Amino acid sequence: MKGFWKDESGQGLTEYALIIALVAVALIAILILFRNSIGRVFQRATAELNNAPATPFS
């Protein structure tokens, strides 16, 4: 039982999984917090592209 308790072979993988989970939660929180601002950026970009001339060099 002592050998099993001191075995740390899976510890690194667990730490990486926790870091990835924390980063994912942080990204989701940021996207939720800034969703309106991000939406406005894409709406402006869409409007500019829709109003762009058909031929760039006329």
N, C-alpha and C positions, 0 to 999 in steps of 0.2 A: 504494500500500500504506500510506503514511503517513496518508492521509486516512481509510482504513478503520480504522486502529489508534486514531486520535484520536476517532472517532465514538462518542459516548456517548448516543445516542438511546434505546437499550434498557436503559440502566443502571438507571433508576428502577424500571422494571417488575421487573427481576431482584431488586433490593433488597426490593421489596414482597413478592415471592414467597418470598424467604428468610425474611423476618419472619413471614409467615403460616405457613410450614413450622415454624419454631421455636416459635411459639405453639401450633400443633397438637401437636407432640411434647410440649411442656410439659403441655398439658391431658390428653393420654393418660397421661403419667406420673403426674399427680396423681390421675386416676381410678383407675388401677391401684393406687396407693398407698393410697387411701382407700376402696376398693370395699366392704370389710366395714362400715365406718362408714356409708357411704351406703346400703347395703342395710338396715342396722338402722333407719335413719331411715324408710325407706319401709315396712318391716315394722311399725314402731310406728304410723305413720299409717294403714296398712291396718287394723290391729287396732282403733284408735280409731274409724275409720269404720264398721267392722263391728259394734262395740258401741254405736254411737250409737242413740238412740231413733228410732223410725220417725216420730213426730210431735214436732216440736221444742217445741210449746206445749201440753202436756197437763195 
